Amino acid sequence: IIFSACAVVLLCLKSHSRGREMSCRPRVIRVFRNGDPHHAGERVMLKASINTMQKLYDQVNSQVKLVTGGCRKLLRPNGQQVSELADFVDGEAVLALSGEPLSREHMPAGALA
């Protein structure tokens, strides 16, 4: 059975504990600007309202404020592109790119930790 990210979020949203609605804890990623070695990164929460990659790119644009344009790609520090919401791991670091190539020589130190 193949689950989409939306289906997983919907399954996770409503669980009941002692009559109260509780939601699953959203995953948090740290997003760094590509080529900015001094950028400390921004915490971005993957809440249920972020259910497409475009919505995530919009959130990254509002929080990270890339100098080179709008976010079009998110890469892991090893260069692997993350193209599905379900592929994100809680606490992982990713680099935001707007179209430029990955800058390995100016990698933010926090992205490597």
C-alpha angles and dihedrals in degrees: 000000000000118000123197120219089254092055092049091050092049092050090050100044103077122042121147126226119178092337095307124113113240128184129212116258109263118238115254123210129184113230121202131192112250112245096012107111092182097054111114094202131243126253110237119189117214096217125176090262089065098074102146134047090242090059089050091050089051090051091048090050092054095046107033100036102208114213095212098055139279122341112264102161139028116205134185114235089259089062098255112141118231106216103162129058090225090061095067117104120211110260097012125140121234135177122232116222130184097197103300120115120266110275105219095171092056098041114152109250092230091058091062096050 
